[in-house]
Amino acid sequence: MAYEKSIAAFKEAYSVIPGGVDSPVRAFSGVEGTPPFIERGEGGYLFDIDGNRYIDFVQSWGPLIFGHCDADIQAAVIETAKKGLSFGAPTTLETELANEIVSLFESIDKVRFVSSGTEAVMSAIRLARGVTGRDAILKFTGCYHGHSDSLLVQAGSGLATFGTPSSPGVPEDLTKHTLLATYNDILSVQQCFEALPEGIACVIIEPIAGNMGLVPADEAFLEELRYLCTKHGALLIFDEVMSGFRASLKGAQGISTVKPDIVTLGKVIGAGMPVGAFGASASIMKHLSPEGPVYQAGTLSGNPVAMAAGLTSLRKLKSNPSLYVTLANKAKKLMQGFAHAAEVVGIPLVTDVRGSMFGFFFSGKQVKNFDDALANDSKMFAKFHKGMLDRGVYLACSSYETGFICTATTDEMIEESIKAAYEVMAEIKGA
């Protein structure tokens, strides 16, 4: 494939945008080559400014469960935009979307909309601190919850790609309140609680981690985590910004029996528009302003265009719950194909699937935590990614990210991708 126009566009962007991108992982620093500059999307495909077509397994990092330019969502957005883009005032669309979410999640009585996943998590943690009167929070290495100061202690995704465990510009006075535990290791959680007898405000976790690659939490681990939080009076926050409505109609909570105290959501409820949300029981949410003293606000929160997109997407999902079986089967077929290709050529590869989410590591053992993820062969992934891109398959540009199937992903696309995977792996093995 030719990338001349994208190379020129990246060079121009670099002169006026830090790193040439508005989110670090997009710079392709963890893989080989230059990022294609996208012109448009259509169903399960992306088209770049050089005219190249790609099978898209990123889907804007998750929100496009119905693919690019879904006719129903597009129509809802256009019709709403005709009436105005933002009012900074209440609309009935906010209530309608809130009702849809509340009806699906046992642990949510009320929900507050924001404009991003980062904002949702930041607000949820502030709420937890306000409810408990405690400062300390506990997170897990490898789980990414946005770029707010308290959470940039050690994370996955873009930070892992660059090998940076934390960020300059984050005061130690803030991070000293953040404890780190090991994902899927309950002993490390117990030690954190024991080390801080004055108490922890909340434990935040991706129940299905998607930012160190796809790494689901073990059910027994989540059960023990729930027990420890209840025992010590800490609130349990499930960050389902990525897994919400992706792993199942109810996210991780449609798979696990464990119920959190607070849930953060995003991605799919915006259907491609910027949106996030956090929700909890009425007794917790009453602490939030204007009902309570915990302050949170946002001019564009609940803006009508994002609400219309999300409402259309969620109603389409609710009307066809069997959709998740179809999506999961396609994800399994893709990963089985990748695993078979790797086995044939003699390359170690492990895979996993949760609903329409999939992940793979060039590793000889199943990945259970961030250390396991870091042990994967990232150099081989970089070569694999470049080979797949050159064959028209667009995968996440980091070995610490998750892939996504959309309803527009056809069996033919999956078969084409499996064929490409075999060719690339054979090429790498023979080099």
Order of alpha helices (4+ residues) and beta strands (2+ residues): alpha-beta-beta-beta-alpha-alpha-beta-alpha-beta-alpha-alpha-beta-alpha-beta-beta-beta-alpha-beta-beta-beta-alpha-alpha-alpha-beta-beta-alpha-alpha-beta-beta-alpha
